[in-house]
C-alpha cells in the first residue's frame, strides 16, 4: 500500500539516442484522487495520466527520459502499482 499525501517523482533516463518504455504490471489506485502521471523530461509533455484499477497501456518516450509522478490525497490508499522499465535503441 502507498502512503497518504504523496508527491513522489521517479526520473528514468536512457543513454542519448535511446528510448524508454514503461509497462505497468499491476495497478490499483483510488479512482477519484490518486494519480500516476508520466511526462517526457525535456519538454515536460504529458504522456499519460492514470488512476483507478485498470492496467494502463504501455508508455513510450519520445526522447531518452521520462518522469513518473505519483500524487495521492489523505483518504483511501490501495495496493499501488508496479511496472517494468525497458531502455532500447530505436
N, C-alpha and C positions, 0 to 999 in steps of 0.2 A: 504494500500500500504506500502511496505517496503522502507527503505532508500537506497540511493546510497552508494557505497563503504563500505558495511557492512562486518564484520568478527565477527559474534556472535556465542557463544558456550553455549549450554544448557546441563548440565550433569544430567542424570536421574539415580537414584540409588535405588535399592530394597534391602531388607534385605538379608543377607547371605543365600545362597541355594535357593533363588528365582530368577526369570527371569523377563525381561521387554519385553512387546510387544508395538510397536509403530504402530498405524493405522492412516494413513492420511485420513482426511475427506474432505479436499479441497486442491487444488494445482494449482498455476498459477505463474510460474516464467519465466523470459526471457530465451528462449531456448539456446541461444549461450553462455551466460556469467554469469548467476546466478545459484548457486547450493545449494542444501541441501545434506550434506553427513552425514551418520550415522556410527559411529565407536563403536567397543567393547572397553570399557575403559581400562582395564588392559593390553591388548595386542596390542592396537591401530590397530586392524584389521578392515578394511573397510567392513561394512555390506551392504552398498548401497550408490549410488550416483545418485541424481535425479535432473532434470530440465525440463523445458517445461510446458505443460498443462495437461499431462496425470497423473491420480492419481496413485502414486507409490504403489507397493504391501506392504503388512504388513511386518514389520521388527521385528524379534525375537532375543533377546540377547542370547549369549552363556553362559555368566556369569550373574552377577547381576547388571551390569551397562552399559549404553550406553551414548555416547556423540553425540549430534546433532549439526552440524556446518553449518551455513548459510553464504555464501560469495556472494557478489554482486559487479558489476562494477559501473562505474559512468554514465551510459547512461539510458536506459529504466528501469522503475520499473513497476511491475504489482501488483496483489492482494496479493501475498504471499501464505502462507499455514497455515492450521490448522491440528491438529492431536489429537487423544486420546491416552493416555498412560495407560497401564494396568500392574500391578505387580502381579505375580502369583507364586505359588509353583508348580513345575512340578510333 
